Amino acid sequence: MSTDNINRLNVCWNDVYQKIFGFHRWESVKYVQLHCERLDLVRIVQLHRLKFLNRLFNSRNQVICQCLSWCRRSNGYKKLCNEYDILDCSPLRFDVFAKFKYVCKG
């Protein structure tokens, strides 16, 4: 999915929180998500990407390892690693919730 589509779905995800908790459209739901220990949809997608990549790192299949090496050269992979301060090593170490908490407070 494109970043634009993920952001649109994130708006819908936030609408669910606004409806449940009676927020107005202009009010942010990030703090509610944070206190409920839930992520916004953008970070949920990023978390699943990181988990998937981590499983690829652990694969012994040569085809998958080659695909991973191509993936590691992509701009999307580099951007994801930069966002979570991930060094290019195996296995990936990341904490999506800590980054979300930082974004909410910053």
N, C-alpha and C positions, 0 to 999 in steps of 0.2 A: 504494500500500500504506500501511496505517496505521503509525504509529510503533511500536505494540505488536507488529505482525507483523514489522516489520524487526528489532526487538529479539529476538524469538523466533528468527528466522533467524540472528541474530548469535550466539546461544547455540549453535545447531547448528554454525555456522562455527567457533566456538571449540572445540567438541567434536572437530572434525576435527584441529585442532592438538594438542589434548590426547592424542588417540589416536596420532597420528604420532610425537610426541615423548615419549610415556609419562608425561604429567603426570597428577596426581590431579585429581579434579573441582573441588576447592577452590583449586587453583593457577591463577594468572592467566597467560594466554598473551600478554598485550600486549607484553612485552619480547621474546618470541620473534618475534612479528609485526614489531616494530620493527627488530630486528636482521636479519631476513630482508627488510627493506624492503617489507613488505606491510601493508595496512590491514585494520582490522576491517570487518565487513560494513556497519555503520552509515555509516562514512566512505566506503566504496566507493559506496554508494547516493548519498550527498551529493555525491561527486565527479562522478558521472554526471549528477546534477541540475544541478550548476553548469556542466558542459560543455554540456549541452543548452541551458540558458539563455543561455550565451555564444553558441551558434550562432543562437539567436533574435535576439540583439542585432545580429548581423551580417546579418540578413535584410533584403531590400529589399521583401518582400511586405507590402502594407498590412494585410491580414487578420492575418498573423502579428504584425506590429508592434502592432496593436490588442489582440490576445490577450496579448501580452507586457505591455502597459500595464496590463491588468486583473490579470495575474499579479503585477506589482510592487506592487500594493496589498494583496495577501493577507498574512495573518499568517505563513503558512508561508515565504513569500519573505523577509519581514522577519526572521524567526527565523534562517533560513539565512545571510542576510547578516550578521546580528549575530554569529553563531557564528564566522565567518571574517573578521570586521572588514572587510567589503566595503562600500565607499562606493557609493551608488546612482549608478553611472556605467557607461559603456560603453567598452570591454569590461570584463567582470568580471575582477578580479585576485584570485587565491586560491592558497593552497598547503595542500592538505588534509593532506599528509604532515607538514608542519611543525607543524600543529595537533595531529595525532595524537602526534607526538613530545613536544610540550608536555604533553599529557594523560597520557602514560605516565610522564613524569618528575615531574609535579606531584602 
